[in-house]
Amino acid sequence: MATKTITLEIDAYEKLRRAKRTGESFSVVVRRARFGPPDASGASILATLDGLIAREADHEALAYWERLGRASRPASESHWGEEEAL
């Protein structure tokens, strides 16, 4: 099979390396990567988690979702201002 040499910045390489599972090549990691915009709705995340649990996902997969949740951006400040509670 033909190969191609590429250059990555360190942060991109580290992200790729973290995604690599034991015994996997970087080519396999890239093939399973998703490059489109993520569907980050609450319903889609819960559906994905339900699917992982239903298939008895390994701890690594569940830990990934926990890390993703902790890394999420906080909600933006309210544009309604601060009003007294009624």
PyMOL Python script that loads the backbone (N, CA, C, O; Angstrom):
from pymol import cmd

cmd.read_pdbstr("""\
ATOM      1  N   MET A   1       0.841  -1.171   0.000  1.00  0.00           N
ATOM      2  CA  MET A   1       0.000   0.000   0.000  1.00  0.00           C
ATOM      3  C   MET A   1       0.892   1.242   0.000  1.00  0.00           C
ATOM      4  O   MET A   1       1.889   1.290   0.721  1.00  0.00           O
ATOM      5  N   ALA A   2       0.546   2.219  -0.785  1.00  0.00           N
ATOM      6  CA  ALA A   2       1.313   3.459  -0.853  1.00  0.00           C
ATOM      7  C   ALA A   2       1.140   4.249   0.440  1.00  0.00           C
ATOM      8  O   ALA A   2       0.116   4.141   1.114  1.00  0.00           O
ATOM      9  N   THR A   3       2.151   5.043   0.776  1.00  0.00           N
ATOM     10  CA  THR A   3       2.085   5.869   1.977  1.00  0.00           C
ATOM     11  C   THR A   3       2.390   7.314   1.624  1.00  0.00           C
ATOM     12  O   THR A   3       2.928   7.610   0.558  1.00  0.00           O
ATOM     13  N   LYS A   4       2.037   8.203   2.535  1.00  0.00           N
ATOM     14  CA  LYS A   4       2.277   9.629   2.361  1.00  0.00           C
ATOM     15  C   LYS A   4       2.808  10.175   3.679  1.00  0.00           C
ATOM     16  O   LYS A   4       2.240   9.892   4.734  1.00  0.00           O
ATOM     17  N   THR A   5       3.872  10.943   3.640  1.00  0.00           N
ATOM     18  CA  THR A   5       4.426  11.561   4.840  1.00  0.00           C
ATOM     19  C   THR A   5       3.782  12.927   5.019  1.00  0.00           C
ATOM     20  O   THR A   5       3.699  13.710   4.073  1.00  0.00           O
ATOM     21  N   ILE A   6       3.321  13.213   6.245  1.00  0.00           N
ATOM     22  CA  ILE A   6       2.699  14.505   6.530  1.00  0.00           C
ATOM     23  C   ILE A   6       3.407  15.166   7.703  1.00  0.00           C
ATOM     24  O   ILE A   6       4.116  14.507   8.464  1.00  0.00           O
ATOM     25  N   THR A   7       3.212  16.458   7.842  1.00  0.00           N
ATOM     26  CA  THR A   7       3.759  17.208   8.964  1.00  0.00           C
ATOM     27  C   THR A   7       2.599  17.725   9.799  1.00  0.00           C
ATOM     28  O   THR A   7       1.653  18.310   9.273  1.00  0.00           O
ATOM     29  N   LEU A   8       2.682  17.504  11.105  1.00  0.00           N
ATOM     30  CA  LEU A   8       1.648  17.970  12.023  1.00  0.00           C
ATOM     31  C   LEU A   8       2.266  18.896  13.054  1.00  0.00           C
ATOM     32  O   LEU A   8       3.419  18.720  13.447  1.00  0.00           O
ATOM     33  N   GLU A   9       1.495  19.881  13.488  1.00  0.00           N
ATOM     34  CA  GLU A   9       1.926  20.679  14.623  1.00  0.00           C
ATOM     35  C   GLU A   9       1.800  19.796  15.862  1.00  0.00           C
ATOM     36  O   GLU A   9       1.032  18.834  15.867  1.00  0.00           O
ATOM     37  N   ILE A  10       2.552  20.123  16.907  1.00  0.00           N
ATOM     38  CA  ILE A  10       2.625  19.277  18.098  1.00  0.00           C
ATOM     39  C   ILE A  10       1.245  19.029  18.707  1.00  0.00           C
ATOM     40  O   ILE A  10       0.941  17.897  19.082  1.00  0.00           O
ATOM     41  N   ASP A  11       0.405  20.059  18.814  1.00  0.00           N
ATOM     42  CA  ASP A  11      -0.909  19.858  19.436  1.00  0.00           C
ATOM     43  C   ASP A  11      -1.765  18.888  18.627  1.00  0.00           C
ATOM     44  O   ASP A  11      -2.506  18.092  19.202  1.00  0.00           O
ATOM     45  N   ALA A  12      -1.670  18.947  17.304  1.00  0.00           N
ATOM     46  CA  ALA A  12      -2.427  18.025  16.455  1.00  0.00           C
ATOM     47  C   ALA A  12      -1.895  16.601  16.602  1.00  0.00           C
ATOM     48  O   ALA A  12      -2.672  15.648  16.659  1.00  0.00           O
ATOM     49  N   TYR A  13      -0.573  16.459  16.665  1.00  0.00           N
ATOM     50  CA  TYR A  13       0.025  15.138  16.861  1.00  0.00           C
ATOM     51  C   TYR A  13      -0.407  14.544  18.200  1.00  0.00           C
ATOM     52  O   TYR A  13      -0.748  13.364  18.278  1.00  0.00           O
ATOM     53  N   GLU A  14      -0.392  15.368  19.261  1.00  0.00           N
ATOM     54  CA  GLU A  14      -0.778  14.878  20.590  1.00  0.00           C
ATOM     55  C   GLU A  14      -2.240  14.436  20.601  1.00  0.00           C
ATOM     56  O   GLU A  14      -2.579  13.428  21.222  1.00  0.00           O
ATOM     57  N   LYS A  15      -3.095  15.176  19.927  1.00  0.00           N
ATOM     58  CA  LYS A  15      -4.511  14.793  19.844  1.00  0.00           C
ATOM     59  C   LYS A  15      -4.651  13.453  19.118  1.00  0.00           C
ATOM     60  O   LYS A  15      -5.418  12.589  19.544  1.00  0.00           O
ATOM     61  N   LEU A  16      -3.927  13.289  18.050  1.00  0.00           N
ATOM     62  CA  LEU A  16      -3.948  12.035  17.297  1.00  0.00           C
ATOM     63  C   LEU A  16      -3.387  10.888  18.139  1.00  0.00           C
ATOM     64  O   LEU A  16      -3.944   9.790  18.150  1.00  0.00           O
ATOM     65  N   ARG A  17      -2.299  11.142  18.834  1.00  0.00           N
ATOM     66  CA  ARG A  17      -1.674  10.113  19.671  1.00  0.00           C
ATOM     67  C   ARG A  17      -2.608   9.669  20.800  1.00  0.00           C
ATOM     68  O   ARG A  17      -2.682   8.480  21.113  1.00  0.00           O
ATOM     69  N   ARG A  18      -3.330  10.634  21.419  1.00  0.00           N
ATOM     70  CA  ARG A  18      -4.270  10.283  22.492  1.00  0.00           C
ATOM     71  C   ARG A  18      -5.430   9.441  21.975  1.00  0.00           C
ATOM     72  O   ARG A  18      -5.975   8.615  22.707  1.00  0.00           O
ATOM     73  N   ALA A  19      -5.804   9.646  20.726  1.00  0.00           N
ATOM     74  CA  ALA A  19      -6.917   8.885  20.145  1.00  0.00           C
ATOM     75  C   ALA A  19      -6.500   7.477  19.740  1.00  0.00           C
ATOM     76  O   ALA A  19      -7.349   6.612  19.529  1.00  0.00           O
ATOM     77  N   LYS A  20      -5.204   7.249  19.632  1.00  0.00           N
ATOM     78  CA  LYS A  20      -4.675   5.954  19.180  1.00  0.00           C
ATOM     79  C   LYS A  20      -4.831   4.909  20.271  1.00  0.00           C
ATOM     80  O   LYS A  20      -4.423   5.119  21.413  1.00  0.00           O
ATOM     81  N   ARG A  21      -5.421   3.788  19.906  1.00  0.00           N
ATOM     82  CA  ARG A  21      -5.592   2.674  20.832  1.00  0.00           C
ATOM     83  C   ARG A  21      -4.419   1.710  20.693  1.00  0.00           C
ATOM     84  O   ARG A  21      -3.697   1.738  19.696  1.00  0.00           O
ATOM     85  N   THR A  22      -4.236   0.869  21.686  1.00  0.00           N
ATOM     86  CA  THR A  22      -3.150  -0.109  21.669  1.00  0.00           C
ATOM     87  C   THR A  22      -3.231  -0.962  20.409  1.00  0.00           C
ATOM     88  O   THR A  22      -4.284  -1.515  20.089  1.00  0.00           O
ATOM     89  N   GLY A  23      -2.122  -1.064  19.705  1.00  0.00           N
ATOM     90  CA  GLY A  23      -2.060  -1.885  18.505  1.00  0.00           C
ATOM     91  C   GLY A  23      -2.591  -1.216  17.253  1.00  0.00           C
ATOM     92  O   GLY A  23      -2.548  -1.813  16.177  1.00  0.00           O
ATOM     93  N   GLU A  24      -3.089   0.002  17.361  1.00  0.00           N
ATOM     94  CA  GLU A  24      -3.630   0.712  16.203  1.00  0.00           C
ATOM     95  C   GLU A  24      -2.547   1.528  15.517  1.00  0.00           C
ATOM     96  O   GLU A  24      -1.624   2.029  16.159  1.00  0.00           O
ATOM     97  N   SER A  25      -2.672   1.650  14.220  1.00  0.00           N
ATOM     98  CA  SER A  25      -1.784   2.550  13.483  1.00  0.00           C
ATOM     99  C   SER A  25      -2.439   3.930  13.430  1.00  0.00           C
ATOM    100  O   SER A  25      -3.641   4.061  13.662  1.00  0.00           O
ATOM    101  N   PHE A  26      -1.650   4.949  13.126  1.00  0.00           N
ATOM    102  CA  PHE A  26      -2.218   6.281  12.971  1.00  0.00           C
ATOM    103  C   PHE A  26      -3.206   6.311  11.805  1.00  0.00           C
ATOM    104  O   PHE A  26      -4.174   7.071  11.842  1.00  0.00           O
ATOM    105  N   SER A  27      -2.980   5.506  10.784  1.00  0.00           N
ATOM    106  CA  SER A  27      -3.912   5.441   9.650  1.00  0.00           C
ATOM    107  C   SER A  27      -5.295   5.000  10.109  1.00  0.00           C
ATOM    108  O   SER A  27      -6.303   5.544   9.657  1.00  0.00           O
ATOM    109  N   VAL A  28      -5.349   4.021  11.001  1.00  0.00           N
ATOM    110  CA  VAL A  28      -6.635   3.539  11.516  1.00  0.00           C
ATOM    111  C   VAL A  28      -7.325   4.636  12.322  1.00  0.00           C
ATOM    112  O   VAL A  28      -8.539   4.812  12.225  1.00  0.00           O
ATOM    113  N   VAL A  29      -6.551   5.370  13.116  1.00  0.00           N
ATOM    114  CA  VAL A  29      -7.123   6.462  13.907  1.00  0.00           C
ATOM    115  C   VAL A  29      -7.746   7.505  12.986  1.00  0.00           C
ATOM    116  O   VAL A  29      -8.866   7.956  13.226  1.00  0.00           O
ATOM    117  N   VAL A  30      -7.033   7.885  11.941  1.00  0.00           N
ATOM    118  CA  VAL A  30      -7.544   8.889  11.002  1.00  0.00           C
ATOM    119  C   VAL A  30      -8.791   8.376  10.294  1.00  0.00           C
ATOM    120  O   VAL A  30      -9.732   9.139  10.078  1.00  0.00           O
ATOM    121  N   ARG A  31      -8.814   7.099   9.928  1.00  0.00           N
ATOM    122  CA  ARG A  31      -9.983   6.541   9.234  1.00  0.00           C
ATOM    123  C   ARG A  31     -11.235   6.561  10.097  1.00  0.00           C
ATOM    124  O   ARG A  31     -12.337   6.715   9.571  1.00  0.00           O
ATOM    125  N   ARG A  32     -11.094   6.409  11.407  1.00  0.00           N
ATOM    126  CA  ARG A  32     -12.282   6.403  12.261  1.00  0.00           C
ATOM    127  C   ARG A  32     -12.619   7.794  12.815  1.00  0.00           C
ATOM    128  O   ARG A  32     -13.615   7.960  13.519  1.00  0.00           O
ATOM    129  N   ALA A  33     -11.794   8.777  12.498  1.00  0.00           N
ATOM    130  CA  ALA A  33     -12.039  10.141  12.970  1.00  0.00           C
ATOM    131  C   ALA A  33     -13.255  10.741  12.280  1.00  0.00           C
ATOM    132  O   ALA A  33     -13.573  10.411  11.138  1.00  0.00           O
ATOM    133  N   ARG A  34     -13.923  11.627  12.999  1.00  0.00           N
ATOM    134  CA  ARG A  34     -15.062  12.369  12.437  1.00  0.00           C
ATOM    135  C   ARG A  34     -14.622  13.817  12.257  1.00  0.00           C
ATOM    136  O   ARG A  34     -14.197  14.469  13.211  1.00  0.00           O
ATOM    137  N   PHE A  35     -14.726  14.306  11.044  1.00  0.00           N
ATOM    138  CA  PHE A  35     -14.258  15.655  10.763  1.00  0.00           C
ATOM    139  C   PHE A  35     -15.382  16.660  10.561  1.00  0.00           C
ATOM    140  O   PHE A  35     -15.126  17.861  10.475  1.00  0.00           O
ATOM    141  N   GLY A  36     -16.606  16.194  10.486  1.00  0.00           N
ATOM    142  CA  GLY A  36     -17.739  17.101  10.346  1.00  0.00           C
ATOM    143  C   GLY A  36     -18.056  17.772  11.666  1.00  0.00           C
ATOM    144  O   GLY A  36     -17.483  17.415  12.696  1.00  0.00           O
ATOM    145  N   PRO A  37     -18.963  18.739  11.653  1.00  0.00           N
ATOM    146  CA  PRO A  37     -19.330  19.380  12.918  1.00  0.00           C
ATOM    147  C   PRO A  37     -20.025  18.370  13.828  1.00  0.00           C
ATOM    148  O   PRO A  37     -20.899  17.632  13.375  1.00  0.00           O
ATOM    149  N   PRO A  38     -19.648  18.331  15.100  1.00  0.00           N
ATOM    150  CA  PRO A  38     -20.256  17.355  16.002  1.00  0.00           C
ATOM    151  C   PRO A  38     -21.704  17.706  16.313  1.00  0.00           C
ATOM    152  O   PRO A  38     -22.067  18.879  16.404  1.00  0.00           O
ATOM    153  N   ASP A  39     -22.508  16.696  16.470  1.00  0.00           N
ATOM    154  CA  ASP A  39     -23.887  16.897  16.888  1.00  0.00           C
ATOM    155  C   ASP A  39     -23.866  16.939  18.403  1.00  0.00           C
ATOM    156  O   ASP A  39     -23.829  15.896  19.057  1.00  0.00           O
ATOM    157  N   ALA A  40     -23.890  18.125  18.958  1.00  0.00           N
ATOM    158  CA  ALA A  40     -23.701  18.276  20.395  1.00  0.00           C
ATOM    159  C   ALA A  40     -24.992  18.589  21.138  1.00  0.00           C
ATOM    160  O   ALA A  40     -24.958  19.183  22.216  1.00  0.00           O
ATOM    161  N   SER A  41     -26.127  18.197  20.574  1.00  0.00           N
ATOM    162  CA  SER A  41     -27.365  18.424  21.311  1.00  0.00           C
ATOM    163  C   SER A  41     -27.424  17.452  22.482  1.00  0.00           C
ATOM    164  O   SER A  41     -26.826  16.377  22.437  1.00  0.00           O
ATOM    165  N   GLY A  42     -28.138  17.831  23.513  1.00  0.00           N
ATOM    166  CA  GLY A  42     -28.272  16.956  24.673  1.00  0.00           C
ATOM    167  C   GLY A  42     -28.843  15.607  24.298  1.00  0.00           C
ATOM    168  O   GLY A  42     -28.388  14.575  24.792  1.00  0.00           O
ATOM    169  N   ALA A  43     -29.844  15.609  23.423  1.00  0.00           N
ATOM    170  CA  ALA A  43     -30.480  14.354  23.018  1.00  0.00           C
ATOM    171  C   ALA A  43     -29.495  13.439  22.296  1.00  0.00           C
ATOM    172  O   ALA A  43     -29.488  12.230  22.526  1.00  0.00           O
ATOM    173  N   SER A  44     -28.658  14.013  21.419  1.00  0.00           N
ATOM    174  CA  SER A  44     -27.716  13.168  20.679  1.00  0.00           C
ATOM    175  C   SER A  44     -26.634  12.605  21.596  1.00  0.00           C
ATOM    176  O   SER A  44     -26.200  11.466  21.423  1.00  0.00           O
ATOM    177  N   ILE A  45     -26.201  13.399  22.565  1.00  0.00           N
ATOM    178  CA  ILE A  45     -25.194  12.917  23.506  1.00  0.00           C
ATOM    179  C   ILE A  45     -25.761  11.800  24.369  1.00  0.00           C
ATOM    180  O   ILE A  45     -25.097  10.787  24.588  1.00  0.00           O
ATOM    181  N   LEU A  46     -26.991  11.976  24.864  1.00  0.00           N
ATOM    182  CA  LEU A  46     -27.617  10.923  25.669  1.00  0.00           C
ATOM    183  C   LEU A  46     -27.832   9.658  24.853  1.00  0.00           C
ATOM    184  O   LEU A  46     -27.638   8.551  25.356  1.00  0.00           O
ATOM    185  N   ALA A  47     -28.231   9.816  23.598  1.00  0.00           N
ATOM    186  CA  ALA A  47     -28.433   8.647  22.740  1.00  0.00           C
ATOM    187  C   ALA A  47     -27.116   7.903  22.525  1.00  0.00           C
ATOM    188  O   ALA A  47     -27.082   6.673  22.541  1.00  0.00           O
ATOM    189  N   THR A  48     -26.045   8.648  22.325  1.00  0.00           N
ATOM    190  CA  THR A  48     -24.737   8.022  22.149  1.00  0.00           C
ATOM    191  C   THR A  48     -24.306   7.288  23.413  1.00  0.00           C
ATOM    192  O   THR A  48     -23.808   6.164  23.346  1.00  0.00           O
ATOM    193  N   LEU A  49     -24.499   7.927  24.566  1.00  0.00           N
ATOM    194  CA  LEU A  49     -24.145   7.279  25.829  1.00  0.00           C
ATOM    195  C   LEU A  49     -24.978   6.032  26.068  1.00  0.00           C
ATOM    196  O   LEU A  49     -24.455   5.013  26.519  1.00  0.00           O
ATOM    197  N   ASP A  50     -26.277   6.105  25.768  1.00  0.00           N
ATOM    198  CA  ASP A  50     -27.134   4.920  25.903  1.00  0.00           C
ATOM    199  C   ASP A  50     -26.611   3.785  25.031  1.00  0.00           C
ATOM    200  O   ASP A  50     -26.589   2.628  25.453  1.00  0.00           O
ATOM    201  N   GLY A  51     -26.191   4.121  23.813  1.00  0.00           N
ATOM    202  CA  GLY A  51     -25.647   3.107  22.913  1.00  0.00           C
ATOM    203  C   GLY A  51     -24.361   2.503  23.444  1.00  0.00           C
ATOM    204  O   GLY A  51     -24.140   1.298  23.329  1.00  0.00           O
ATOM    205  N   LEU A  52     -23.502   3.348  24.032  1.00  0.00           N
ATOM    206  CA  LEU A  52     -22.250   2.845  24.599  1.00  0.00           C
ATOM    207  C   LEU A  52     -22.518   1.896  25.757  1.00  0.00           C
ATOM    208  O   LEU A  52     -21.907   0.833  25.863  1.00  0.00           O
ATOM    209  N   ILE A  53     -23.432   2.293  26.612  1.00  0.00           N
ATOM    210  CA  ILE A  53     -23.748   1.464  27.775  1.00  0.00           C
ATOM    211  C   ILE A  53     -24.414   0.169  27.331  1.00  0.00           C
ATOM    212  O   ILE A  53     -24.128  -0.899  27.874  1.00  0.00           O
ATOM    213  N   ALA A  54     -25.303   0.262  26.343  1.00  0.00           N
ATOM    214  CA  ALA A  54     -25.994  -0.931  25.850  1.00  0.00           C
ATOM    215  C   ALA A  54     -25.007  -1.938  25.266  1.00  0.00           C
ATOM    216  O   ALA A  54     -25.218  -3.147  25.370  1.00  0.00           O
ATOM    217  N   ARG A  55     -23.943  -1.450  24.660  1.00  0.00           N
ATOM    218  CA  ARG A  55     -22.930  -2.346  24.073  1.00  0.00           C
ATOM    219  C   ARG A  55     -21.828  -2.664  25.076  1.00  0.00           C
ATOM    220  O   ARG A  55     -20.782  -3.203  24.714  1.00  0.00           O
ATOM    221  N   GLU A  56     -22.071  -2.326  26.333  1.00  0.00           N
ATOM    222  CA  GLU A  56     -21.078  -2.546  27.386  1.00  0.00           C
ATOM    223  C   GLU A  56     -19.741  -1.924  26.995  1.00  0.00           C
ATOM    224  O   GLU A  56     -18.717  -2.601  26.902  1.00  0.00           O
ATOM    225  N   ALA A  57     -19.787  -0.623  26.774  1.00  0.00           N
ATOM    226  CA  ALA A  57     -18.590   0.110  26.356  1.00  0.00           C
ATOM    227  C   ALA A  57     -17.476  -0.048  27.377  1.00  0.00           C
ATOM    228  O   ALA A  57     -17.718  -0.192  28.575  1.00  0.00           O
ATOM    229  N   ASP A  58     -16.271  -0.019  26.882  1.00  0.00           N
ATOM    230  CA  ASP A  58     -15.139  -0.121  27.797  1.00  0.00           C
ATOM    231  C   ASP A  58     -14.978   1.183  28.582  1.00  0.00           C
ATOM    232  O   ASP A  58     -15.554   2.211  28.226  1.00  0.00           O
ATOM    233  N   HIS A  59     -14.206   1.123  29.626  1.00  0.00           N
ATOM    234  CA  HIS A  59     -14.022   2.281  30.493  1.00  0.00           C
ATOM    235  C   HIS A  59     -13.364   3.442  29.758  1.00  0.00           C
ATOM    236  O   HIS A  59     -13.609   4.602  30.091  1.00  0.00           O
ATOM    237  N   GLU A  60     -12.542   3.151  28.774  1.00  0.00           N
ATOM    238  CA  GLU A  60     -11.863   4.207  28.014  1.00  0.00           C
ATOM    239  C   GLU A  60     -12.877   5.073  27.265  1.00  0.00           C
ATOM    240  O   GLU A  60     -12.752   6.298  27.239  1.00  0.00           O
ATOM    241  N   ALA A  61     -13.869   4.443  26.662  1.00  0.00           N
ATOM    242  CA  ALA A  61     -14.888   5.192  25.925  1.00  0.00           C
ATOM    243  C   ALA A  61     -15.723   6.050  26.871  1.00  0.00           C
ATOM    244  O   ALA A  61     -16.000   7.211  26.573  1.00  0.00           O
ATOM    245  N   LEU A  62     -16.120   5.492  27.995  1.00  0.00           N
ATOM    246  CA  LEU A  62     -16.908   6.261  28.953  1.00  0.00           C
ATOM    247  C   LEU A  62     -16.085   7.403  29.547  1.00  0.00           C
ATOM    248  O   LEU A  62     -16.616   8.489  29.779  1.00  0.00           O
ATOM    249  N   ALA A  63     -14.814   7.173  29.793  1.00  0.00           N
ATOM    250  CA  ALA A  63     -13.940   8.224  30.313  1.00  0.00           C
ATOM    251  C   ALA A  63     -13.809   9.358  29.304  1.00  0.00           C
ATOM    252  O   ALA A  63     -13.725  10.524  29.690  1.00  0.00           O
ATOM    253  N   TYR A  64     -13.791   9.026  28.012  1.00  0.00           N
ATOM    254  CA  TYR A  64     -13.735  10.046  26.964  1.00  0.00           C
ATOM    255  C   TYR A  64     -14.928  10.996  27.081  1.00  0.00           C
ATOM    256  O   TYR A  64     -14.755  12.214  27.032  1.00  0.00           O
ATOM    257  N   TRP A  65     -16.123  10.454  27.234  1.00  0.00           N
ATOM    258  CA  TRP A  65     -17.322  11.290  27.330  1.00  0.00           C
ATOM    259  C   TRP A  65     -17.315  12.116  28.611  1.00  0.00           C
ATOM    260  O   TRP A  65     -17.796  13.249  28.609  1.00  0.00           O
ATOM    261  N   GLU A  66     -16.791  11.583  29.686  1.00  0.00           N
ATOM    262  CA  GLU A  66     -16.688  12.350  30.922  1.00  0.00           C
ATOM    263  C   GLU A  66     -15.720  13.516  30.745  1.00  0.00           C
ATOM    264  O   GLU A  66     -16.005  14.632  31.181  1.00  0.00           O
ATOM    265  N   ARG A  67     -14.569  13.261  30.102  1.00  0.00           N
ATOM    266  CA  ARG A  67     -13.607  14.340  29.849  1.00  0.00           C
ATOM    267  C   ARG A  67     -14.213  15.398  28.938  1.00  0.00           C
ATOM    268  O   ARG A  67     -14.016  16.593  29.154  1.00  0.00           O
ATOM    269  N   LEU A  68     -14.943  14.965  27.929  1.00  0.00           N
ATOM    270  CA  LEU A  68     -15.570  15.898  27.002  1.00  0.00           C
ATOM    271  C   LEU A  68     -16.561  16.792  27.733  1.00  0.00           C
ATOM    272  O   LEU A  68     -16.627  17.994  27.478  1.00  0.00           O
ATOM    273  N   GLY A  69     -17.325  16.206  28.636  1.00  0.00           N
ATOM    274  CA  GLY A  69     -18.288  16.982  29.411  1.00  0.00           C
ATOM    275  C   GLY A  69     -17.619  18.009  30.299  1.00  0.00           C
ATOM    276  O   GLY A  69     -18.112  19.129  30.435  1.00  0.00           O
ATOM    277  N   ARG A  70     -16.501  17.639  30.906  1.00  0.00           N
ATOM    278  CA  ARG A  70     -15.788  18.579  31.770  1.00  0.00           C
ATOM    279  C   ARG A  70     -15.130  19.692  30.963  1.00  0.00           C
ATOM    280  O   ARG A  70     -14.959  20.803  31.466  1.00  0.00           O
ATOM    281  N   ALA A  71     -14.762  19.408  29.725  1.00  0.00           N
ATOM    282  CA  ALA A  71     -14.076  20.393  28.890  1.00  0.00           C
ATOM    283  C   ALA A  71     -15.045  21.322  28.166  1.00  0.00           C
ATOM    284  O   ALA A  71     -14.613  22.271  27.512  1.00  0.00           O
ATOM    285  N   SER A  72     -16.342  21.066  28.270  1.00  0.00           N
ATOM    286  CA  SER A  72     -17.331  21.882  27.567  1.00  0.00           C
ATOM    287  C   SER A  72     -17.282  23.321  28.059  1.00  0.00           C
ATOM    288  O   SER A  72     -16.986  23.597  29.221  1.00  0.00           O
ATOM    289  N   ARG A  73     -17.577  24.212  27.151  1.00  0.00           N
ATOM    290  CA  ARG A  73     -17.615  25.622  27.506  1.00  0.00           C
ATOM    291  C   ARG A  73     -18.808  25.884  28.423  1.00  0.00           C
ATOM    292  O   ARG A  73     -19.860  25.269  28.251  1.00  0.00           O
ATOM    293  N   PRO A  74     -18.661  26.783  29.390  1.00  0.00           N
ATOM    294  CA  PRO A  74     -19.799  27.121  30.239  1.00  0.00           C
ATOM    295  C   PRO A  74     -20.833  27.902  29.435  1.00  0.00           C
ATOM    296  O   PRO A  74     -20.513  28.510  28.414  1.00  0.00           O
ATOM    297  N   ALA A  75     -22.049  27.876  29.900  1.00  0.00           N
ATOM    298  CA  ALA A  75     -23.113  28.618  29.228  1.00  0.00           C
ATOM    299  C   ALA A  75     -22.787  30.106  29.263  1.00  0.00           C
ATOM    300  O   ALA A  75     -22.162  30.591  30.206  1.00  0.00           O
ATOM    301  N   SER A  76     -23.211  30.818  28.240  1.00  0.00           N
ATOM    302  CA  SER A  76     -22.948  32.250  28.194  1.00  0.00           C
ATOM    303  C   SER A  76     -23.804  32.963  29.234  1.00  0.00           C
ATOM    304  O   SER A  76     -24.812  32.437  29.705  1.00  0.00           O
ATOM    305  N   GLU A  77     -23.378  34.159  29.573  1.00  0.00           N
ATOM    306  CA  GLU A  77     -24.120  34.937  30.550  1.00  0.00           C
ATOM    307  C   GLU A  77     -25.496  35.282  29.998  1.00  0.00           C
ATOM    308  O   GLU A  77     -25.696  35.357  28.786  1.00  0.00           O
ATOM    309  N   SER A  78     -26.431  35.487  30.904  1.00  0.00           N
ATOM    310  CA  SER A  78     -27.792  35.832  30.521  1.00  0.00           C
ATOM    311  C   SER A  78     -27.824  37.237  29.926  1.00  0.00           C
ATOM    312  O   SER A  78     -27.191  38.158  30.442  1.00  0.00           O
ATOM    313  N   HIS A  79     -28.560  37.381  28.852  1.00  0.00           N
ATOM    314  CA  HIS A  79     -28.738  38.699  28.240  1.00  0.00           C
ATOM    315  C   HIS A  79     -29.984  39.384  28.784  1.00  0.00           C
ATOM    316  O   HIS A  79     -30.330  40.484  28.352  1.00  0.00           O
ATOM    317  N   TRP A  80     -30.651  38.745  29.720  1.00  0.00           N
ATOM    318  CA  TRP A  80     -31.883  39.290  30.284  1.00  0.00           C
ATOM    319  C   TRP A  80     -31.603  40.215  31.455  1.00  0.00           C
ATOM    320  O   TRP A  80     -32.510  40.917  31.903  1.00  0.00           O
ATOM    321  N   GLY A  81     -30.404  40.241  31.955  1.00  0.00           N
ATOM    322  CA  GLY A  81     -30.068  41.085  33.085  1.00  0.00           C
ATOM    323  C   GLY A  81     -30.488  40.429  34.382  1.00  0.00           C
ATOM    324  O   GLY A  81     -31.128  39.378  34.390  1.00  0.00           O
ATOM    325  N   GLU A  82     -30.124  41.056  35.457  1.00  0.00           N
ATOM    326  CA  GLU A  82     -30.462  40.505  36.764  1.00  0.00           C
ATOM    327  C   GLU A  82     -31.722  41.172  37.278  1.00  0.00           C
ATOM    328  O   GLU A  82     -31.739  42.375  37.537  1.00  0.00           O
ATOM    329  N   GLU A  83     -32.757  40.396  37.420  1.00  0.00           N
ATOM    330  CA  GLU A  83     -34.020  40.900  37.947  1.00  0.00           C
ATOM    331  C   GLU A  83     -34.298  40.198  39.257  1.00  0.00           C
ATOM    332  O   GLU A  83     -33.875  39.062  39.473  1.00  0.00           O
ATOM    333  N   GLU A  84     -34.998  40.873  40.111  1.00  0.00           N
ATOM    334  CA  GLU A  84     -35.347  40.272  41.389  1.00  0.00           C
ATOM    335  C   GLU A  84     -36.347  39.154  41.171  1.00  0.00           C
ATOM    336  O   GLU A  84     -37.224  39.245  40.312  1.00  0.00           O
ATOM    337  N   ALA A  85     -36.209  38.110  41.950  1.00  0.00           N
ATOM    338  CA  ALA A  85     -37.154  36.991  41.869  1.00  0.00           C
ATOM    339  C   ALA A  85     -38.504  37.448  42.384  1.00  0.00           C
ATOM    340  O   ALA A  85     -38.587  38.178  43.371  1.00  0.00           O
ATOM    341  N   LEU A  86     -39.547  37.020  41.722  1.00  0.00           N
ATOM    342  CA  LEU A  86     -40.907  37.392  42.147  1.00  0.00           C
ATOM    343  C   LEU A  86     -41.395  36.517  43.254  1.00  0.00           C
ATOM    344  O   LEU A  86     -42.517  36.692  43.730  1.00  0.00           O
TER     345      LEU A  86
END
""", "prot")
cmd.dss("prot")
cmd.show_as("cartoon", "prot")
cmd.util.cbc("prot")
cmd.orient("prot")
